[in-house]
Amino acid sequence: MIVGDTQQKLLSKLLEAKSGLTVDELAASLDITRSAVKQHLTGLERSGFVQHTSSRSGGRPRFLYTLTDSGIDLFPKRYSWFSRVMLESLRKTIGASRFGAYMYELGVDMSAQAIPRLVGKTRVERVVEIVKIMNEAGFAAQVTSPGAGEKLPRIECRNCVFHDLSKDYQEVCQFDLGFLSGLMGAPIDHQECMQRGGQICRFRFLPKA
């Protein structure tokens, strides 16, 4: 759903009033009709950005509208800035040489959450499921054919969800390697990387030693 100017103003009013606002309060605040407010609220509620609760005041039902978590997420966040602060502090604390290893181990640790999705699958089926997991995170990944003499498919990604961070902290790529290696239980070769001038990120699973 594309949020228009009036809807954005309505959402901003609800952001300011965490306890919620009524249709009448929103109409007065925005200087538009009650019917217009109700129409906008219906669309925003259908899209999951707004919710309402009812209470009784003087025997009459009173509806209060508030933002959902999805509605709050429409407003700008500074996750990238905060992540940079954290990564810079971590690099200074443990040293640049250990930073990459830390990110790799962090990826391995995080892979444990998705391991149950791979139980009972063949190694090729695991690769397919791993791509699904990556796409759920926004990587725009796909399964590609194995190379000559290889048994397992490769993985190619058109989007890096850490792109801005990895410009200044290439060690962040080690998180991906640790995550994929942890899921497959095998070492991995990062054959092509967008931060190293590649058009895509390509990963190849290596045979177990």
C-alpha positions as CSV (number, residue, x, y, z in Angstrom):
1,M,0.0,0.0,0.0
2,I,1.3,3.5,-0.9
3,V,0.7,5.9,1.9
4,G,-0.6,9.3,0.8
5,D,0.0,12.7,2.3
6,T,-3.2,12.7,4.4
7,Q,-2.6,9.2,5.6
8,Q,1.0,10.1,6.5
9,K,-0.2,13.0,8.6
10,L,-2.8,10.7,10.3
11,L,-0.1,8.2,11.1
12,S,2.1,11.0,12.5
13,K,-0.7,12.0,14.8
14,L,-1.1,8.5,16.1
15,L,2.7,8.3,16.6
16,E,2.5,11.3,18.8
17,A,-0.4,9.9,20.8
18,K,0.7,6.4,22.0
19,S,-2.5,5.9,24.0
20,G,-4.6,6.4,20.8
21,L,-7.0,8.9,19.3
22,T,-10.6,8.8,18.3
23,V,-12.0,9.5,14.8
24,D,-13.3,12.9,16.1
25,E,-9.9,13.8,17.6
26,L,-8.2,12.9,14.3
27,A,-10.7,14.9,12.2
28,A,-10.3,18.0,14.4
29,S,-6.5,17.7,14.4
30,L,-6.2,17.2,10.7
31,D,-9.1,19.6,9.8
32,I,-10.9,17.0,7.6
33,T,-14.3,15.3,7.8
34,R,-15.0,12.3,10.0
35,S,-16.0,10.3,7.0
36,A,-12.6,11.0,5.4
37,V,-10.8,10.0,8.5
38,K,-12.8,6.8,8.7
39,Q,-12.0,6.0,5.1
40,H,-8.3,6.5,5.6
41,L,-8.3,4.4,8.8
42,T,-10.1,1.6,7.1
43,G,-7.4,1.4,4.5
44,L,-4.6,1.7,7.0
45,E,-6.2,-0.9,9.2
46,R,-6.6,-3.3,6.3
47,S,-2.9,-2.9,5.5
48,G,-2.0,-3.7,9.1
49,F,-0.6,-0.2,10.0
50,V,-3.4,0.8,12.4
51,Q,-5.5,-1.1,15.0
52,H,-8.4,-0.1,17.1
53,T,-9.7,-0.9,20.6
54,S,-13.1,-0.2,22.0
55,S,-14.2,1.1,25.4
56,R,-17.3,2.6,26.8
57,S,-17.6,6.2,27.8
58,G,-21.0,7.3,29.2
59,G,-22.6,4.1,28.0
60,R,-21.5,4.6,24.4
61,P,-18.7,2.6,22.7
62,R,-15.6,4.7,22.1
63,F,-13.0,3.5,19.5
64,L,-9.4,4.4,20.0
65,Y,-7.0,4.0,17.1
66,T,-3.3,3.3,17.6
67,L,-0.3,2.3,15.4
68,T,0.7,-1.3,15.1
69,D,4.4,-2.3,15.0
70,S,4.2,-2.3,11.2
71,G,2.8,1.2,11.3
72,I,5.6,2.4,13.6
73,D,8.1,0.8,11.2
74,L,6.9,3.1,8.4
75,F,8.8,5.9,10.2
76,P,12.6,6.4,9.6
77,K,14.9,4.3,11.8
78,R,18.7,4.6,12.3
79,Y,19.6,0.9,12.4
80,S,22.5,1.3,10.0
81,W,24.0,4.1,12.1
82,F,23.6,2.1,15.3
83,S,25.1,-0.9,13.7
84,R,28.1,1.1,12.6
85,V,28.6,2.3,16.1
86,M,28.5,-1.2,17.5
87,L,30.8,-2.7,14.8
88,E,33.4,0.1,15.2
89,S,33.4,-0.3,19.0
90,L,33.7,-4.1,18.7
91,R,36.6,-3.8,16.2
92,K,38.5,-1.5,18.6
93,T,37.8,-3.7,21.6
94,I,38.9,-7.1,20.1
95,G,41.2,-5.9,17.4
96,A,40.9,-6.0,13.6
97,S,42.5,-9.5,13.3
98,R,39.9,-11.1,15.5
99,F,36.9,-9.2,14.2
100,G,36.5,-11.3,11.1
101,A,36.7,-14.5,13.1
102,Y,34.1,-13.2,15.5
103,M,31.7,-12.4,12.7
104,Y,32.2,-15.9,11.2
105,E,31.5,-17.6,14.6
106,L,28.5,-15.3,15.1
107,G,27.1,-16.5,11.8
108,V,27.6,-20.1,12.8
109,D,25.8,-19.5,16.1
110,M,22.9,-17.9,14.3
111,S,22.5,-20.8,11.9
112,A,21.5,-23.0,14.8
113,Q,18.1,-21.4,14.8
114,A,17.3,-22.6,11.2
115,I,18.9,-26.1,11.5
116,P,15.5,-27.7,12.3
117,R,14.2,-26.7,8.8
118,L,17.0,-28.8,7.3
119,V,16.6,-32.0,9.3
120,G,15.8,-35.1,7.1
121,K,16.7,-33.4,3.8
122,T,19.3,-34.5,1.4
123,R,22.3,-32.2,0.8
124,V,20.8,-30.8,-2.4
125,E,17.5,-30.3,-0.7
126,R,19.4,-28.4,2.0
127,V,20.8,-26.0,-0.5
128,V,17.3,-25.3,-1.8
129,E,16.0,-24.7,1.7
130,I,18.9,-22.5,2.6
131,V,18.1,-20.3,-0.4
132,K,14.5,-20.0,0.9
133,I,15.9,-19.0,4.3
134,M,18.1,-16.3,2.7
135,N,15.2,-15.0,0.6
136,E,13.1,-14.6,3.7
137,A,15.9,-12.3,5.0
138,G,15.9,-10.3,1.7
139,F,19.0,-11.7,-0.1
140,A,17.3,-12.2,-3.5
141,A,19.1,-15.6,-3.7
142,Q,18.7,-18.4,-6.2
143,V,20.0,-21.9,-6.7
144,T,22.4,-22.3,-9.7
145,S,23.9,-25.3,-11.3
146,P,27.0,-27.0,-9.9
147,G,30.4,-26.3,-11.4
148,A,32.3,-29.0,-13.3
149,G,33.0,-32.0,-11.1
150,E,30.8,-30.6,-8.3
151,K,27.9,-32.4,-6.7
152,L,26.1,-29.5,-4.9
153,P,24.4,-26.5,-6.5
154,R,25.8,-23.1,-5.9
155,I,24.0,-20.1,-4.5
156,E,23.9,-16.7,-6.1
157,C,22.6,-13.5,-4.4
158,R,21.6,-10.3,-6.2
159,N,21.1,-8.3,-3.0
160,C,23.3,-8.0,0.1
161,V,21.3,-7.1,3.2
162,F,24.5,-5.8,4.8
163,H,25.6,-3.8,1.7
164,D,26.1,-0.4,3.4
165,L,27.8,-1.9,6.4
166,S,30.1,-4.2,4.4
167,K,31.5,-1.2,2.5
168,D,33.4,-0.1,5.6
169,Y,33.4,-3.4,7.4
170,Q,34.1,-6.2,4.9
171,E,34.4,-8.6,7.9
172,V,30.6,-8.5,7.9
173,C,30.8,-10.9,4.9
174,Q,32.3,-13.4,7.2
175,F,28.9,-13.6,9.0
176,D,27.3,-14.9,5.8
177,L,30.0,-17.5,5.4
178,G,29.6,-18.7,8.9
179,F,25.9,-18.8,8.6
180,L,25.9,-20.8,5.4
181,S,28.7,-23.1,6.6
182,G,26.8,-23.7,9.8
183,L,23.6,-24.6,8.0
184,M,25.3,-27.0,5.6
185,G,28.0,-28.3,7.9
186,A,30.6,-27.8,5.3
187,P,33.2,-25.2,4.4
188,I,32.2,-22.6,1.8
189,D,34.0,-20.6,-0.9
190,H,32.9,-17.0,-1.5
191,Q,33.6,-17.1,-5.2
192,E,32.3,-13.7,-6.2
193,C,31.4,-10.7,-3.9
194,M,29.7,-7.5,-4.8
195,Q,31.9,-5.6,-2.4
196,R,35.0,-6.8,-4.3
197,G,33.7,-5.6,-7.6
198,G,31.5,-8.6,-8.5
199,Q,28.0,-8.3,-10.0
200,I,26.6,-10.9,-7.6
201,C,27.6,-12.8,-4.5
202,R,28.3,-16.4,-5.4
203,F,28.8,-19.2,-2.8
204,R,30.1,-22.7,-3.4
205,F,30.0,-25.5,-0.8
206,L,33.3,-27.4,-0.6
207,P,33.6,-31.1,0.1
208,K,34.1,-32.0,3.7
209,A,37.7,-32.7,4.6
